[in-house]
């Protein structure tokens, strides 16, 4: 297991703090393995948009986190990545519910990868589907990321 996945496993066990955005929104990583990551979020009224349903940006955040960790788990020493594009389809409204986001690497090329994420509710119904295009960074581009 690489250093990145070692650090993620520490977060899952509570031995390392979550990312600042995870603390802000309230989601948590529950599992990770090469090419896949699972996040969960208990939604409540603090996550609502003006209409009272879950804000779409929150769905984007949890999907982006799951896809990012899934893709990062494929990186080699000295590599980093950046997201080039993110797309999401909102498929059903959410109020107060437990969401599960499963990010999976679909294709990992030398420079670019495709990742997808399904977000489901507590009944297993599909709430949103997202895809992301990621670019691998190396050398000077990867430094400090």
BALUMMAR-316515 format. One record per residue (C-alpha): x, y, z. Coordinates in Angstrom, 1 decimal. Example, Ala and Ser with C-alpha at 12.3 -4.5 7.8 and 13.67 -1.06 7.14 Angstrom:
<rs>
R       xx       yy       zz
R     12.3     -4.5      7.8
R     13.7     -1.1      7.1
</rs>
This chain:
<rs>
R       xx       yy       zz
R      0.0      0.0      0.0
R      1.3      3.4     -0.9
R      2.0      6.3      1.4
R     -1.3      8.1      0.3
R     -3.4      5.0      1.2
R     -1.5      4.6      4.5
R     -2.5      8.2      5.4
R     -6.1      7.6      4.3
R     -6.3      4.4      6.5
R     -5.1      6.5      9.4
R     -8.0      9.0      8.8
R    -10.5      6.1      8.7
R     -9.2      4.8     12.0
R     -9.3      8.3     13.5
R     -5.5      8.4     13.9
R     -5.2     11.4     11.5
R     -7.4     14.4     11.2
R     -9.8     14.6      8.2
R     -9.3     17.2      5.5
R    -10.5     20.7      6.4
R    -13.4     20.5      3.8
R    -14.6     17.2      5.3
R    -14.8     18.9      8.8
R    -16.6     21.9      7.3
R    -19.3     19.9      5.5
R    -19.3     16.9      7.8
R    -18.5     14.0      5.5
R    -16.1     11.2      6.3
R    -14.2      8.5      4.5
R    -15.2      5.0      5.4
R    -13.1      2.9      3.1
R    -10.4      3.1      0.5
R     -8.4      0.7     -1.7
R     -6.5      1.2     -4.9
R     -8.8      2.8     -7.4
R    -11.9      3.1     -5.1
R    -13.0      5.2     -2.1
R    -16.2      5.5     -0.1
R    -17.5      8.6      1.7
R    -20.6      9.1      3.9
R    -22.5     12.2      4.9
R    -25.4     12.6      7.3
R    -27.3     15.5      5.8
R    -29.4     18.0      7.8
R    -30.8     21.5      7.5
R    -27.4     23.1      7.5
R    -26.8     21.6      4.1
R    -30.0     22.9      2.6
R    -30.4     25.3     -0.4
R    -33.1     28.1     -0.3
R    -35.8     25.6     -1.4
R    -35.1     23.3      1.6
R    -33.4     20.4     -0.2
R    -29.8     19.4     -0.1
R    -27.6     22.0     -1.9
R    -26.1     20.6     -5.1
R    -22.7     21.9     -4.1
R    -22.7     19.5     -1.2
R    -23.3     16.6     -3.5
R    -20.5     17.9     -5.7
R    -18.2     18.1     -2.7
R    -18.8     14.5     -1.5
R    -18.6     13.1     -5.0
R    -15.4     15.1     -5.7
R    -13.8     13.8     -2.5
R    -14.6     10.2     -3.3
R    -13.3     10.5     -6.9
R    -10.2     12.4     -5.7
R     -9.2      9.8     -3.2
R     -9.9      7.0     -5.6
R     -7.7      8.6     -8.2
R     -5.0      9.7     -5.7
R     -4.8      6.0     -4.6
R     -3.3      5.2     -8.0
R     -0.5      7.7     -7.9
R      3.1      6.7     -7.7
R      5.8      8.3     -5.5
R      6.4     11.9     -6.7
R      3.1     12.2     -8.5
R      0.2     14.4     -7.7
R     -2.9     15.3     -9.7
R     -5.4     18.0    -10.6
R     -9.0     17.8    -11.7
R     -9.5     19.1    -15.2
R    -13.3     18.6    -15.3
R    -16.2     17.6    -13.1
R    -19.7     16.8    -14.2
R    -22.7     15.8    -12.0
R    -26.2     14.8    -12.7
R    -28.7     15.4     -9.8
R    -31.3     12.6    -10.0
R    -33.5     13.0     -6.9
R    -33.9     15.5     -4.0
R    -32.5     14.9     -0.6
R    -33.6     16.3      2.7
R    -32.2     14.8      5.9
R    -30.6     11.5      5.0
R    -27.4      9.4      5.1
R    -25.6      9.6      1.8
R    -23.0      7.2      0.5
R    -20.6      8.3     -2.3
R    -18.5      5.6     -4.1
R    -15.7      6.8     -6.3
R    -14.1      4.5     -8.8
R    -11.3      4.9    -11.3
R    -12.6      3.8    -14.7
R     -9.5      4.5    -16.7
R     -6.0      5.4    -15.5
R     -3.8      6.5    -18.3
R     -0.2      7.8    -18.0
R     -1.3     11.4    -18.1
R     -5.1     11.5    -17.8
R     -7.7      9.4    -16.0
R    -11.5      9.1    -15.8
R    -13.2      8.6    -12.5
R    -16.9      8.2    -11.6
R    -19.0      8.4     -8.5
R    -22.5      7.2     -7.6
R    -24.1      8.9     -4.6
R    -26.9      6.9     -3.0
R    -29.4      7.6     -0.2
R    -30.1      5.4      2.9
R    -32.4      3.3      0.8
R    -29.8      2.7     -1.9
R    -31.5      4.9     -4.4
R    -29.3      6.8     -6.8
R    -29.3     10.5     -5.9
R    -26.5     11.7     -8.2
R    -23.9     10.4    -10.6
R    -20.7     12.3    -11.3
R    -17.7     11.9    -13.5
R    -14.3     13.6    -13.3
R    -11.3     13.9    -15.6
R     -8.0     14.0    -13.7
R     -4.5     14.9    -14.9
R     -1.4     13.3    -13.4
R      1.3     15.8    -12.4
R      5.0     15.0    -12.1
R      8.2     16.8    -11.3
R      7.9     20.5    -10.8
R      4.2     20.4    -11.5
R      3.6     18.0     -8.6
R      5.9     19.8     -6.1
R      3.9     21.1     -3.1
R      0.6     19.5     -4.0
</rs>
